[in-house]
Amino acid sequence: MQNMTTVVSRRIAVVLALLGAIAGIVISQQQMKQPQLKTKLSIAFPPAGSASSYDPMRIHLAYEYVFLANIYSPLVEYSADGRLVSAIAERFEWTGNEARFTIRENLKTIDGRAIDAYDAEAMFKRVLILGGNTHGNLASMLCPGQSLKTLADPCPGMQVRENGRVLTILFEKPMPFFFPMLTAIDFAVIPRDALDPKTLAIRDYRNTSGPYYVEKDSPQGNIELSANPNHFHYSPKMPQELILHPVPLNSKKSSLQLMSEGTVDVVPEVGTDPQEDKIEYAAAHPDVTLHTTLPICFYGVIFTQKGMKRLDLNQRIAIGMALKKLFLKQHAGRAGFEAADQIFPFSGEGALATEQVKTLTQKWEDSRGDQAITEPLSIWNIIKSFNGDDPEVHKAFPNSHIQYIRKVPGLVDYKKEGLDEPDVFLTRTDMSFLEDIGLLSYYSHMDFFSLRGKKAADWLSRYMEVPDKSKRIPMLRDLHYQTLSDAYVIPIAFSPYATIIRKPWAPHLSKMHAGDTLWRLERP
């Protein structure tokens, strides 16, 4: 009986083994048939040129910010939910009047070069020496009374301690905006030996401080980025390689067409495709995932300094309201759009009170009446989804020239570029529900608020010196009201920013801030 049982058991074991082998073969064949999830993603991106065309000290357009934010990291940053958190500095704190940064111990470039407090010190000195960055003014805070020429020049109050682990900066008093300002990628930490010692130009885009580094450069913008496993944001689930696929403004195929063909995997916030097109594309294509921010994409009419001199208040209001009417008509029924009566999002910090909005609306209506626009105007349009060749636009502006051009009001050297200053910009830019000193600094460099040039810089310096937020916000609200009352700016609309990514990849991006932090894309 035992022998019979043994024989049966052995036969059963053999059968089970054969079944297991067959099942394994079937599973293996199924796995071979299923496409493996690639770790390399192609990104539709504006063709700016080689990596050397990017520098944290020269950020004018959104795509420049996005590229730099993926290859460099600042000392501190905002989390996806809008909190101020550690980045290269694992700890940042005020000790009396001294700002103290403790640098992460194990942060290294792809070639193993450790990033330390000396690199952070070099970043601050480089900003002061080169000047001209657009998202924050450190000159009024650091190295008072000093004019630095080289990275070796001393800066009073700035010290590297604990064998390069800690950087401290002594101020006369605590600066409430100092840490939040440093979230701007203008203040990204660049390894100091990646800089030319004389010109301070970036000469090495491989050894970077960010989640990605430049693996392969290209003069045409076909740049390849690879993940740095030594970075604190690194994850095996993030894209391991990013290929920037240039999509020119005059491209025969849009980014969304390239997405449909499988040429690109991500259409980011930046680029040539309007936000509403991406939102509508995602609704019609179940093979992609859509990420949208809060409605912080602002569309508006901005009058240049030339336009402010040539045109009186009634003319500016008439021009602004006519452009607003045409824009909203062209975008009627499009996804995500809502008309705007002010610059900051409704209910955001710096937003106007309801009565102020009513007063302004009535003022605009009373001032413009049915005034015809016969003045010959030069209008620069940065919004691709606005059709300046629409017959209704020509009817409303019969003597005007409207051209699509990617320029930022106030940040154009007209003489150097051989351009005539326009009267009007029809533009799109970032806003925020929260007080954002980086954006306020950016706008102080633009022809944006009613205060421009040195007056804008002086206002920003005074604003930053007010420690009590309850007293600062009324200052911002007053500037906002004056800007609209004098018709420097006519608000048009708000919309969210949108990013689409091919499934099964999923975006874990911020809804509070614009900017595609591509390491926050994740595979299952």
C-alpha positions in Angstrom: 0.0 0.0 0.0 2.8 2.4 0.8 4.6 1.6 -2.4 1.4 2.3 -4.4 0.9 5.6 -2.6 4.5 6.5 -3.3 4.1 5.8 -7.0 0.9 7.8 -7.2 2.5 10.7 -5.3 5.5 10.7 -7.7 3.2 10.7 -10.7 1.2 13.6 -9.3 4.4 15.5 -8.6 5.6 14.9 -12.2 2.2 16.1 -13.6 2.3 19.2 -11.4 5.9 19.9 -12.5 4.9 19.6 -16.1 1.8 21.8 -15.6 4.0 24.4 -13.8 6.5 24.3 -16.7 3.8 24.8 -19.2 2.3 27.6 -17.2 5.7 29.2 -16.9 6.2 29.0 -20.7 2.7 30.6 -21.3 3.4 33.4 -18.8 6.8 34.0 -20.3 5.3 34.2 -23.8 2.7 36.6 -22.5 5.4 38.7 -21.0 7.2 38.7 -24.3 4.1 39.9 -26.1 3.4 42.7 -23.6 5.5 45.8 -24.3 7.8 46.7 -21.5 7.2 50.1 -19.9 10.0 52.3 -21.2 12.0 54.5 -18.8 12.9 57.0 -21.5 10.4 59.7 -22.2 10.3 62.1 -25.1 9.2 65.7 -24.1 7.7 68.2 -26.6 9.8 71.3 -25.9 10.6 74.7 -27.4 13.8 74.6 -29.5 16.1 77.0 -27.5 19.3 75.5 -28.7 22.1 73.8 -26.8 22.3 73.5 -23.0 24.7 76.4 -22.9 21.9 78.7 -23.9 20.4 78.1 -20.5 21.6 79.9 -17.3 19.7 80.6 -14.0 20.8 84.2 -14.4 19.0 84.6 -17.7 15.4 83.4 -17.2 12.8 85.3 -19.3 10.5 82.6 -20.5 8.8 79.6 -18.8 10.5 76.9 -20.8 13.9 78.2 -19.6 12.8 77.9 -16.0 11.5 74.4 -16.6 14.7 73.1 -18.2 16.9 74.6 -15.4 14.6 73.4 -12.6 15.2 69.8 -13.8 19.0 70.0 -13.9 19.6 72.2 -10.9 18.2 72.4 -7.4 18.0 75.3 -5.0 18.8 75.3 -1.3 15.1 75.2 -0.5 12.0 74.5 -2.6 8.2 74.2 -2.5 6.6 70.8 -2.2 3.9 69.7 -4.6 1.3 70.9 -2.0 2.9 74.3 -1.6 5.0 73.9 1.6 8.5 75.4 2.0 10.7 72.3 2.4 14.4 71.3 2.3 16.2 70.8 -0.9 20.0 70.9 -1.2 19.9 72.3 2.4 18.5 69.5 4.5 18.0 72.1 7.2 17.5 75.8 7.0 16.7 78.0 9.9 17.1 81.4 11.5 19.4 81.6 14.5 18.7 85.2 15.7 19.7 87.3 12.7 21.7 84.5 11.1 20.4 82.3 8.3 21.9 78.9 8.6 21.9 76.2 5.9 23.1 72.6 6.6 23.9 70.9 3.3 23.0 67.3 2.6 25.9 65.0 3.3 25.5 62.5 0.4 24.5 64.7 -2.5 26.8 64.2 -5.4 26.9 64.9 -9.1 26.8 62.0 -11.6 30.6 61.8 -11.6 30.7 61.6 -7.8 31.7 65.1 -7.0 30.2 66.1 -3.6 28.1 69.3 -3.4 28.9 71.4 -0.3 28.4 74.7 1.4 31.2 76.3 -0.7 29.1 75.7 -3.8 26.1 77.5 -2.1 28.5 80.3 -1.2 29.6 80.5 -4.9 26.0 80.6 -6.0 25.3 83.7 -3.9 28.5 85.5 -5.0 27.8 84.6 -8.7 24.4 86.2 -8.4 25.9 89.4 -7.0 28.7 89.6 -9.5 26.7 88.9 -12.6 23.4 90.6 -11.6 20.4 90.8 -13.8 18.5 87.7 -12.6 14.7 88.1 -12.8 13.1 86.3 -9.8 14.5 88.0 -6.7 16.9 90.7 -5.7 19.7 89.7 -3.3 21.8 92.8 -3.9 20.0 94.8 -1.3 20.4 92.0 1.3 23.9 90.5 0.9 27.4 91.9 1.2 26.4 95.5 2.1 28.8 98.1 0.9 30.8 95.5 -1.1 31.2 95.1 -4.9 32.4 91.6 -5.6 34.5 90.9 -8.6 35.5 87.3 -8.2 34.3 84.3 -6.2 37.4 84.6 -4.0 36.3 88.1 -2.8 35.0 88.0 0.8 31.4 88.8 1.6 30.9 90.2 5.1 28.7 88.0 7.2 28.8 85.0 4.9 30.8 82.0 6.3 31.3 78.4 5.4 31.6 76.3 8.5 32.0 72.7 9.7 34.3 71.6 6.9 32.0 72.7 4.2 28.8 71.4 5.6 27.2 74.6 6.8 26.8 78.0 5.3 25.7 81.0 7.5 24.7 84.5 6.5 24.4 87.3 9.1 21.9 90.0 8.5 21.1 93.2 10.5 17.7 91.7 11.1 15.8 88.6 10.0 14.6 88.8 6.4 11.1 87.3 6.1 11.4 86.8 2.3 14.9 85.3 2.2 14.1 81.6 2.4 11.0 81.8 0.1 12.9 83.8 -2.4 15.6 81.1 -2.6 13.0 78.6 -4.1 13.4 80.4 -7.4 15.7 78.5 -9.8 17.6 81.8 -10.2 19.3 80.7 -7.0 20.1 77.1 -8.1 23.3 75.7 -6.7 25.8 75.1 -9.5 29.0 73.1 -8.6 31.6 75.8 -8.5 34.1 73.8 -10.7 31.4 73.7 -13.4 31.9 77.4 -13.8 34.6 79.2 -15.9 36.7 80.9 -13.2 37.0 84.2 -15.1 33.7 84.7 -16.8 31.6 82.5 -14.3 29.8 81.1 -17.4 28.6 77.5 -16.9 31.0 75.2 -18.8 29.9 71.8 -17.5 26.2 70.8 -17.8 27.0 67.1 -16.9 27.9 67.7 -13.3 24.8 69.4 -12.0 23.0 69.7 -8.7 19.5 68.6 -9.9 17.7 65.3 -10.5 18.9 65.2 -14.1 22.1 66.1 -15.9 22.9 66.7 -19.6 23.9 63.4 -21.1 23.9 64.6 -24.7 23.8 68.1 -25.9 22.6 69.4 -29.3 22.8 72.8 -31.0 19.3 72.2 -32.3 17.8 71.5 -28.8 17.6 67.7 -29.0 19.1 67.5 -25.6 19.2 64.2 -23.7 18.9 64.3 -19.9 19.7 61.3 -17.6 18.7 60.8 -14.0 21.3 61.2 -11.2 20.9 58.3 -8.7 22.8 60.4 -6.2 20.1 63.0 -6.0 17.6 63.3 -3.1 14.7 63.3 -5.6 15.8 60.2 -7.4 13.5 57.3 -7.6 13.5 54.1 -9.8 9.9 55.1 -10.7 10.8 58.5 -12.2 11.8 58.7 -15.9 15.4 57.6 -16.2 16.0 59.5 -19.4 14.3 62.5 -21.0 14.7 63.4 -24.6 13.8 67.0 -25.5 12.0 66.9 -28.8 12.1 70.5 -30.3 8.8 71.8 -31.6 9.3 75.1 -33.4 6.6 77.8 -33.4 6.2 77.3 -37.2 6.3 73.5 -37.0 4.0 71.7 -39.4 3.0 69.4 -36.6 1.8 70.5 -33.2 3.0 68.8 -30.0 -0.4 67.1 -29.8 -0.1 65.7 -33.3 3.3 64.3 -32.3 1.6 62.8 -29.2 -1.0 61.1 -31.4 1.7 59.7 -33.6 3.7 58.3 -30.6 6.6 60.6 -31.3 6.4 62.3 -27.9 5.2 61.0 -24.5 4.8 64.3 -22.7 3.3 67.6 -23.7 4.3 69.9 -20.8 2.9 73.2 -19.6 5.5 75.1 -21.5 5.6 75.0 -25.3 3.5 76.1 -28.2 0.2 74.3 -27.6 -2.5 76.3 -25.8 -3.5 75.0 -22.4 -7.2 74.5 -23.6 -6.1 72.4 -26.5 -4.3 70.0 -24.1 -7.3 69.8 -21.8 -9.6 69.0 -24.7 -7.2 66.5 -26.2 -7.0 64.6 -22.9 -10.8 64.5 -22.7 -10.9 62.8 -26.1 -7.9 60.4 -25.7 -8.1 57.9 -22.9 -4.5 56.8 -23.4 -3.2 60.0 -21.7 -3.4 61.4 -18.2 -4.1 65.1 -17.7 -2.6 67.3 -14.9 -3.9 70.8 -14.4 -2.9 73.5 -11.9 -5.3 75.8 -10.2 -6.3 78.7 -12.6 -3.1 80.6 -12.3 -2.4 81.3 -16.0 -3.2 85.0 -16.5 -4.1 86.5 -19.8 -4.0 90.3 -20.1 -3.3 93.4 -22.1 -0.2 95.3 -21.0 0.7 98.8 -22.2 4.4 99.4 -22.7 6.1 102.6 -21.7 5.7 103.8 -25.3 2.0 103.0 -25.2 1.5 104.8 -21.9 3.0 108.0 -23.4 1.1 107.8 -26.7 -2.3 106.8 -25.5 -4.6 108.5 -22.9 -6.6 106.7 -20.3 -9.8 106.5 -22.4 -7.8 105.2 -25.4 -6.1 102.5 -23.2 -9.4 101.4 -21.7 -11.0 101.2 -25.1 -8.1 99.2 -26.6 -7.9 96.9 -23.6 -11.6 96.2 -23.5 -11.8 95.6 -27.2 -9.0 93.1 -27.1 -10.6 91.4 -24.1 -14.0 91.1 -25.9 -12.3 89.6 -29.0 -10.2 87.2 -26.9 -13.2 85.9 -24.9 -15.3 85.5 -28.1 -12.5 83.5 -29.7 -12.2 81.3 -26.6 -15.9 81.0 -25.8 -16.7 77.4 -24.7 -13.1 76.4 -24.5 -12.0 74.3 -21.6 -10.8 75.9 -18.4 -11.3 79.6 -19.3 -12.9 82.1 -17.0 -13.1 85.9 -17.5 -10.9 88.0 -15.2 -11.5 91.5 -13.8 -8.2 91.7 -11.9 -4.6 90.5 -12.1 -4.5 88.1 -9.1 -6.9 85.2 -8.9 -10.1 85.9 -7.1 -9.8 85.2 -3.4 -6.0 85.1 -3.7 -3.6 87.2 -1.7 -3.4 90.6 -3.2 -6.8 90.3 -4.9 -9.1 93.3 -4.8 -12.2 93.7 -2.8 -15.5 93.2 -4.5 -16.3 96.9 -4.3 -13.0 97.8 -5.9 -13.7 95.6 -8.8 -17.2 97.2 -9.3 -15.7 100.7 -9.1 -13.0 99.8 -11.7 -15.6 98.1 -14.0 -17.8 101.1 -13.9 -14.8 103.4 -14.5 -13.7 101.5 -17.6 -17.3 101.5 -19.0 -17.7 105.2 -18.4 -14.3 106.1 -19.8 -14.4 104.2 -23.0 -18.0 104.6 -24.1 -18.3 103.6 -27.7 -15.0 105.1 -28.7 -13.7 103.8 -32.0 -10.1 102.6 -32.2 -8.6 104.5 -35.1 -5.1 105.1 -33.7 -2.4 103.0 -35.5 -1.0 100.6 -33.0 1.8 98.1 -32.8 0.5 95.1 -30.9 2.7 92.2 -29.9 0.8 89.0 -29.1 2.4 86.2 -27.1 -0.8 84.1 -26.9 -0.8 81.5 -29.7 -4.5 80.7 -29.3 -5.5 84.3 -30.1 -5.9 84.8 -33.8 -4.7 88.2 -34.8 -5.7 87.6 -38.4 -9.4 87.2 -37.5 -11.5 89.6 -39.6 -13.2 90.8 -36.5 -9.8 91.8 -35.1 -9.0 93.8 -38.2 -12.4 95.4 -38.1 -11.9 96.5 -34.5 -8.2 97.6 -35.1 -8.3 98.7 -38.8 -5.0 100.7 -38.7 -3.0 98.4 -36.4 -0.3 95.8 -36.9 -0.7 92.6 -34.7 2.1 90.1 -34.7 2.7 86.9 -32.8 6.1 87.1 -31.1 7.7 85.4 -28.0 8.9 88.4 -26.1 8.3 89.6 -22.6 7.2 93.2 -21.9 10.0 95.1 -20.2 12.6 92.5 -20.8 13.3 93.4 -24.4 16.4 95.4 -25.4 14.7 97.0 -28.4 17.8 98.9 -29.5 20.1 95.9 -29.2 17.6 93.6 -31.1 16.8 96.2 -33.7 13.1 96.3 -32.9 10.6 99.1 -32.5 8.9 99.1 -29.2 5.2 98.2 -29.5 2.4 100.0 -27.9 0.7 97.0 -26.5 1.4 93.4 -25.4 -1.3 90.7 -25.4 0.4 88.4 -23.0 0.1 85.3 -20.8 2.0 84.8 -17.6 2.0 83.0 -14.2 0.1 84.2 -11.2 -0.4 82.8 -7.7 -3.1 82.5 -5.1 -0.3 83.0 -2.5 2.1 85.8 -1.9 5.0 84.9 -4.2 8.1 87.1 -3.9 9.8 85.5 -6.8 6.9 86.4 -9.1 6.6 89.9 -7.7 10.3 90.4 -8.4 9.8 89.1 -11.9 7.0 91.5 -12.5 9.0 94.4 -11.1 11.5 93.8 -14.0 8.6 93.9 -16.5 6.4 96.7 -17.8 3.6 95.2 -15.6 2.5 97.2 -12.6 1.9 101.0 -12.5 5.4 101.4 -11.0 8.1 100.6 -13.5 11.9 100.7 -13.6 13.6 102.2 -10.5 10.3 103.0 -8.9 9.2 99.4 -9.1 12.6 98.2 -7.7 12.2 100.7 -4.8 8.7 99.6 -4.1 9.8 96.0 -4.0 12.6 96.8 -1.6 10.2 98.6 0.8 7.7 95.7 0.5 10.3 93.1 1.4 11.3 95.1 4.5 7.8 94.8 6.1 7.9 91.7 8.4 4.1 91.7 9.1 2.2 90.1 6.3 -1.0 91.8 7.4 0.6 95.1 6.5 2.3 93.9 3.3 -0.8 92.6 1.6 -2.6 96.0 1.7 0.6 97.5 -0.1 0.2 94.9 -2.8 -3.5 95.4 -3.1 -3.0 99.2 -3.4 -0.4 98.7 -6.2 -2.8 96.2 -7.9 -5.7 98.7 -7.7 -3.6 101.6 -9.0 -2.3 99.5 -11.9 -5.9 98.7 -13.0 -7.3 102.2 -12.3 -4.6 103.8 -14.5 -5.1 101.1 -17.2 -1.5 99.9 -17.3 -3.0 96.4 -17.5 -6.5 95.2 -18.6 -7.2 91.7 -17.3 -8.7 89.2 -19.7 -9.0 85.7 -18.3 -7.5 82.9 -16.2 -7.0 79.3 -17.0 -5.1 76.4 -15.5 -1.8 75.2 -16.8 -2.0 71.7 -18.3 0.4 68.8 -18.8 -0.5 65.5 -20.5 1.5 62.3 -20.3 1.1 58.9 -21.9 -0.3 56.2 -19.7 0.5 54.3 -17.6 2.8 57.1 -16.5 1.2 59.4 -13.9 2.0 63.0 -13.0 2.4 64.1 -9.4 2.9 67.7 -10.1 2.0 70.8 -8.1 -1.4 72.4 -8.5 -0.2 75.5 -6.6 2.7 76.4 -8.9 3.4 76.3 -12.6 6.5 74.4 -13.8 7.0 70.8 -15.0 9.2 69.1 -12.4 9.7 66.0 -14.5 11.1 63.9 -11.7 7.5 63.9 -10.3 6.3 61.8 -13.2 6.0 58.3 -12.0 5.5 54.8 -13.5 3.5 52.1 -11.7 
